[in-house]
Amino acid sequence: MPRTLSADVENEKNKEYNRPVELYQIFLDESILYLANYDQDIEFFDEDGNAQTYEAAALSRDDIKISSDLQSNKMTVRIDNVARDMSAYLAYNDFRGKKLRLLKVFLDELNSYDDATLLFEGEMDEPAVDEYELSLTVTQNIDINDKSIPSRTFSLRCDFEFGSEECGVTKPTISGVVDSVENYKKLYLSEVNGDEANRWAYGHIEVDDEYREIVSSGDGFVNIDMPFSEDPTGKSYNLEAGCDKTYSVEDGSNTEVNHGCSYWNNTSRFGGFLSIPEAQEVGR
C-alpha cells in the first residue's frame, strides 16, 4: 500500500476537526488478526479490499524509532491481555518473524481501502506476555522491503515450529484430569508421575479452552505462567511438550531450563545458526 493519500483522505486530514483511528493487521500462520485502537468495532476492508471487521481492542504503541543509519526502524506495540485472549493466541501461534501492518483511517472516510494510510509495516520479534499485556517489537528493514530474496535472518535460536515437518520431532502430548492445585500456579497431574524434571517446560496446558505456558515441571506436577480464570481441579486437560529453540548448553552451571534440540536429540535438524557473523562493509 502506498503512503500517498486519496483525495478524500487529504480533504479529511485538512479539516479543523477529524477523527483518526489506527488499525492493525497481524499476519499469523493460519489467521490474520484485525484490531482497532478504538472502543467499538470498525467496519473497513482487509488487505485484498474485502469487507472486514476490525475488533475493538485496548492497544498502545511507542513512537516509531527511525534508526540513524536508515537501515531499520522499530516500533513497540502493546495489546491488553486482561481477558487472557492474547495468551491463547500466543500458545498456538508463532508471532516471531510474522508481519504486522499499522494503518490510519478517519471514521468519516471508510468507503475504500484506499482511504487507509500505511504508517508502518514490519516483522514482529518474539513477544513478551504477562497477565496484563502482550508487548512486541516490530522491525522494518528498509533495504529488504517489498523484495523477495533467498536469505534467512541470522538467529541463535531455531526458526522451526516445534513438532513441525521441518523440526522432525514428534511432539509429546498427554491428557487427563487435574488432581489438585497449589498456590494457583502448581497443578498436580497423576499422568506425569515419574516424569523427569522439566520434561514439559516450554509446553502448554489447556483447560476449558484456556492455554497456559509451562514454566517448569517435575514428578507429578507442572508450574504454569499465570493462574486459570477458574479453579481447574477436577477438569480435563491437554498437555503438550515444548522447546526453547536452542541448540545445546555447554555450560553445566547454567541454572535456566534448557530444553532445545540437544534435549530432544534433534541437533541435526537445528534451524538456527551456531554463531552470527560480524557485519562487513560491502562496496555497492
Buried (B, 14 or more C-beta within 10 A) or exposed (E): EEEEBBEBBEEBBEEEEBEBBBBBBBBBEEEBBBBBBBEEBBEBBBBEEEEBEBBBBBBEBEEBEEEEEEEBBBBBBBBBBEEBBBBBBBBEBBBBEBBBBBBBBBEEBBEEBBBBBEBBBBBBBBBEBEEEBBBBBBBBBEEBEEEEEEEEEEBEBBBBBBBEEEBEBEBBEBEEBBBBBEEEBBBBBEBBEEBEEBBBBBBBBBBEEBBBBBBBBBEBBBBBBBBBEEEBBEEEBEBBBBBBBBBEBEEEEEEEBBBBBBBBEBEEEBBBBEEEEEEEEEEE
